[in-house]
Amino acid sequence: MAKHANATLRSAWAQSLIDTLGASHKIKFYSGTQPADTGAAHTGTLLATLTADATPGSVSAGVLTFDAASYTQTNSSHTSGTPTYVSLTKSDDTRVYELAIPSDGMTFTGTVQNGVDIARGAWTWTAPDA
């Protein structure tokens, strides 16, 4: 039997993710095979690193929409490609959560391109068990 959680619980989970990551956390977009867990080495290609500089997103009905305008990014450091997973880290690069795109509820629209900012609203995470 499938698990189901109401929107209030799923929203709390999404908000707790942002709270756990803390100020100046990072979102790292990778292509390739996602590691088995947050302790295993990355073997994929790092496409882009974004650093939170303000309220990084909003939560509604269990969906966390990341606000790219609240992240600093250096698009000249981006590597062109299609991300297959993201690694969410604290400011000191401690890995907290990694999500496959799209199978783990993480969506991403488009590709990462060298010299181009990742757009606002381009990615969201839907907390599981809807």
C-alpha angles and dihedrals in degrees: 000000000000122000119241131187127186122247093257093059093042091050090050089052092051092048091048089055091058091044092050093049090054132188119342092012119163136232113204120194116209137182121209133042118344114236118253091247142349091275096056120093120259113248096175128088119271105231102176143352121208123189122207114237101170140358096338101202150335133255125217128163092346095310121117112204111196114219108219089196087069094056130077115224134174102214092190086068094052118112113216115246147095114281117232097182143005131223115210112204139176117248090271090056094255103156112236107167137000124198132191116227113263105346096068094052093268115129127192126181118214130343138298112255130191109249095016126101118234103250129244113266092014092126139037138171122217113204111235132254100050 
